[in-house]
Amino acid sequence: MNAVWVGLIVIAILVAAFTGHMEETTNAAMDSAGAAVELAIGLIGVMALWLGLMKIAEKAGLVQALARLLRPLLRRIFPEVPKDHPAMGSMLANIAANMLGLGNSATALGLRAMQDLQNLNKEKASASNSMATFLAINTSSVTIIPATVIAIRASANSNSPAEIIGPVIVATLVSTTVGIFASRLLQRFVPAQGVDVATTDDQPSDNPRPQADTCTTNTGMSDSSNPRPQADTGTSDTGTSDQDSSSAGRSTGKKNGEGR
Amino acid sequence: MDTLQGILAEMGSWAIPVAIVGIVGIGAIRKVKVYEVFVEGAKEGFDVGVRIIPYLVAILVAIGMFRASGALDFLVAALDPLLSWVGYPGEALPMALIRPLSGSGALGVMTELINTHGPDSFIGRLASVMMGSTETTFYVLAVYLGSVAVRRSRHTLAACLIADAAGLIAAFIVVKVVWG
């Protein structure tokens, strides 16, 4: 996301400089910033309505019942989510709302699903595998009634405004299926804890477990800095003297205490 | 087709009322304190709305600048020869490129294409199917990941863009097969 964001902005400025669209680009930046806030504020009402209803549905056992309905399929797609977890139900509710083309309601339900998935997520700052798959399904659009498109076609005097429904469903099925497989496949190349690789090879077997854990969190926290040097210090510490390693152990305890 | 459209449109307008009555009704039958529980849940609505603002501003500003600068036109010009080789009409290319970035932008492009080429032309149909079968990926990712403060998206963007590409290609093939 970082690279994309920088890319979009830098390219925009460069192109604007060449084409003389600097004025428009500036205006677009300001207008978009305002529009973003309006969009978010506009969502609040619908958001509150659906979060309230979802809470009732959850207490009444409806969310769980919905999840049970499609459990065999969902368990394959989201193996990390426990079978009776509310996340299953809220994801289904979001997908159902998307199918019916319910716009903001679908968004509200989707954000609720993200919260449920975040509760299951061990690395809160990174997207979990389930989140990626859920978003791939979501952005591939599972619409069965593209209402706006049909309306525009009708107003342009189409002979058959709704004739696109069949093709839309086929294209949507293809993209959703590809999205699910792509996310399940790609997740293998992007470990949830990006520092795993750095900490596995430098820890001798006689090292106690907790220390290995701190190393992970250390490198995890200083995200941008190079994890290598830190890992190297860890090895030399334990290698040179016992005192060093015990002091490292003490600091480990402190770090853990602060963390929790 | 017209009756099908009617039924589907009817389903759309009934969905929300039925869901509301169903949830509240079943909740009440199952002895849930519906009013209190509703308010408790609804409270979070404000927080979520406010929490996504910085993420939305970031992504919408970047996309807005990208569109206004004319960078999209360059991209279209660069990809045009490649796509016309497989028979993809160049006029519909902006549609494919703008769709993951901006919903309103894509709607504008689609409306324009339908009005210039006619809703029942190849381009008109292609634009309609592409609009209906894909989503504004960047917006959805920013809002959904932002709402739970996830910063590292890992493979999410790649998976979503692959899905988008598959959807756009499928749209082209289906329209080609159905209407030639």
Interface residues (C-beta under 8 A of the other chain):
Chain A: M1 V4 W5 L8 I9 I11 A12 I13 V15 A16 T19 H21 E24 T25 N27 A28 A29 D31 S32 A33 A35 A36 V37 L39 A40 I41 L43 I44 G45 V46 M47 A48 L49 W50 L51 G52 L53 M54 K55 I56 A57 K59 A60 G61 L62 A97 L100 G101 L102 S105 T107 A108 G110 L111 M114 Q115 L117 Q118 N121 K124 A125 S126 A127 M131 A132 T133 L135 A136 N138 T139 S140 S141 T143 I144 I145 P146 A147 T148 V149 I150 I152 R153 A156 N157 S158 N159 S160 P161 A162 E163 I164 I165 G166 P167 V168 I169 V170 A171 T172 V174 S175 T176 V178 G179 A182 S183 L186 Q187 F189 V190 A192 G194
Chain B: M1 D2 L4 Q5 L8 A9 M11 G12 A15 I16 A19 I20 I23 V24 I26 G27 R30 V32 V34 V37 F38 V39 E40 G41 A42 K43 E44 G45 F46 V48 G49 V50 I52 I53 L56 V57 A58 I59 L60 V61 A62 I63 G64 M65 F66 R67 A68 S69 G70 A71 F74 P100 L107 M110 T111 I114 N115 G118 P119 D120 G124 R125 S128 V129 M130 M131 G132 S133 T134 E135 T136 T137 F138 V140 L141 A142 V143 Y144 L145 S147 V148 A149 V150 R151 R152 S153 R154 H155 T156 L157 A158 A159 C160 I162 A163 D164 A166 G167 A170 A171 V174 V175 V178
